[in-house]
Structure formats: structure tokens, C-alpha cells
């Protein structure tokens, strides 16, 4: 929400060894929740400017991960 969070697609380009996603509730995470997640090693990422329902956000996140994995595998084959 601070406008400085990088988009999930940009984060995935860094080729993380694993991905765990926490999708916020309606209205977003409380600042204390964000702080707690960051302290546990989570990186804050954005899904863009649109506000998505939790069900839609989950599908979007899985699509981003699948796309990035496919791109990485395609580059490795070249």
C-alpha cells in the first residue's frame, strides 16, 4: 500500500528457491501483520493496482508462478 512494493512478477524473476504466499483479507493486512510477516522473512509483493477477491488473487498468483516457471524452463532449453 505504500506504493513502493514490487510486483509479484518482478519478485519471481529473481528465481526464489521457494514461494509461500499469504493473501490478505478484505481491506488488506494490518500494519502489525505486515511487520510480523516481514520479520519471518516474507517479502511484500503487489498484485497490481486492481483489488482482487481472495479466490481471484489465489488464481492470479498461481498463474504468475506457472508463467515464470515456464519462462525459466524455456530459457534453459534454449
N, C-alpha and C positions, 0 to 999 in steps of 0.2 A: 504493500500500500504506500510505501514511501517513494515510489516512482523510480527507485534505483535497483530494484530486484531484477536479476537477469531472467530471461525467458527460459523455460524448461529445455527447449530445443538447443539453446546455446550451452546450457549445462551438460546436456547429453553429448555434445560434440567433444567434450573433454575426456570422453571414454571412461566413465567411472567404472570401478570393478564391480559395484553392486548399486542397486537403486531400491530405496524404500520410500514410498510416497505416503504422505499424510494430507488428506484433503480436508480443508477446513469446513466448519459448519456454516449455515446461512448467517451472513453477517461477518464472516471471516474469523480468524483466530484472534484471541485476546492477546495484548502485548506480552503478558506473563507467559502465555502458552508458547508464543514465538521465541521468547528468551529461553524457555526450558528446552524446546526442540533444538535451538542453536547450540546450547550447552551440551546437548547429547551428540552433536556432530552433524545435525541436519543442515543442509544449505537451503536458504529461502529461494524459491523459484516462482515465476509467474506463468500463468497460462494465457496471458494476454489481457487486453482491456475488457473483454466481454465477461460478464458474470454468468457462470455456468451452474446448473444444478449438480448436486453431488454425483448422480448417476452419469450425467454427461461428462463431467470432469474426469471420472474414472476411465471412461471410454477414450477420451481425448488423450489422457496420459499414456494409456496402453498403446494407442496409435503412434504417439511420438516415439516411444521406446522401440516399437517394432520398426518404424521407419528408420531410425538411427542405426539400429542393429543391422537392418538390411543394407543400408548405405555402407557401413563398415565392412560387411561381408563381401559386397560387390567390389569395393576397392581392393580388398585382399586378394580377390580372384584375378584382378587385372594385372 
